[in-house]
Amino acid sequence: QYFTYRAENRTLAEIGIWGNGGETLTGPDGTERVRSLRASHGLLQALGVQPVRGRWFNEAEHGPAAEGPAPIILSHAFAQRQFGSDAAALGRDLVVNGGPAQVVGIMPRDFRFLDMSPPFEIIVAMRFDPARQNIGPYNFEALARLNAGVTPEEAGADIQRMLPLWLEAWPLAPGS
């Protein structure tokens, strides 16, 4: 649905999906398990909250051909605890789940993501390849921002219009 809604919608300014989880982070003080927010392209943009330092993920960092260290965004509290300040954290190279990662942003001090409890410490970019995705037991939630002037009823009608497009592009497995 995410791929269909992103490509075919007429009413959404941004749409993103998310999941919560845990990542193994290796940094200057050793290895620890941290609470994560796994975010697709569009999620942070739909929220409209800019990092206080650095930047959001860009669309290329979510694709299968993404190169270089995986981008991560830190919560303000985690940047303070881990590095002493958000300025010291930005641009730092870390290891997340055994792979190279780089801090590209720090979220504002008062930013909270919905009702996530305990709160996230890092945000990691989900990487998808639409050509290789298949229907599976995915458990993501979505968040979207409407285009200016669009009513919730208009957005609902647009989603209804897209459901057959989604089912045609991504047929359900037998027995689903």
Helices and strands as residue ranges (DSSP letters): H 2-8, E 12-27, E 30-39, H 43-47, E 53-54, G 59-62, E 70-74, H 76-83, H 86-89, E 93-96, E 99-106, E 122-125, E 141-146, H 152-169
